[in-house]
Amino acid sequence: MPRTDSLRSSEPDFGERDRAMSAQYVYLILGSRGGGRGAVVSDLIDFGIEPSTSVEVCYSTGDRESWDSPLDLKHPACLQKTYEWEGTERGLEIDLQGDTIFVVADGHSDPADFVESFFLWLKDVGKELGRILTVADCGRIHEEPKMMLWYDCCVHFSDVVLLSNRRDVPNKWIDEFKDRYLKEYYPCLFEFVKKGWLANPSLVLEPEARRISKLFDEAEEYVFEDDDEDEELELEDEDEFAAGNPEKDPYLAKLVNGRREKTLPVIRTLIA
């Protein structure tokens, strides 16, 4: 049975060209296993990507059992495939074939490890980042508060946070969840997921950076006025050097022993 929703028809309608993306971008999807990522990705592709644009969805073999595989997509040119995720030592290895790519992070991985590997991989393949999206499993986070720290890392890197699995969660809790970030002036968008659907997939996919992390920003080049290599460049704001530098990101920075300065809960001990 096709899905129906009061927000729009169950069939994609691309009569207006500005309703769908056709450019070549890579999108990273963060979120925990079982949080409804498959339904969200399906909706983004079917209602946010032009039919003439080839699409590729890449998810980890570890997520295979919890993933809706294959996704029930109406898009005529979408390839679905898996990749192996074994941590930062091996990194991320994905051969690309589509124009627009969705990389779904392993749902049991440390998001800091995955983002760092994704950052290095993206530079290597020479593709442009569209956006980083987090599918927040509100039901799980509400039941297990320890997951909040794990999601804090995801939101730090995200342009859009998609609030999923809200049915049994009080509205007050949802408001407090968003306010934690809004009070800290996080620029990311917060959008609701309703039965796996989004009100405006094209808005979610719009390649406008709204993340607080500077990791994926373009690093500016600073030129000295003389040739004195010993002269130090004095900046009022050291964050100007954070762009494109994993060592400067608070979630990616490491101690001398190689461990992260910020430690996160091990997600696989909190969810199945």
Secondary structure by P-SEA (a helix, b strand, c coil): cbbbbcccccccccccccccccccbbbbbbbccccaaaaaaaaaaaccccccbbbbbbbbccccccccccccccccbbbbbbbbbccccccbbbbbcccbbbbbccccccaaaaaaaaaaaaaaacccccbbbbbcaaaaaaacccaaaaaaaaaaaccbbbbcccccccaaaaaaaaaaaaaacccbbbbbbccccccccccccccccccccccccbbbbbbbccccccbbbbbccccccccccccccccccccccccccccccccccccc
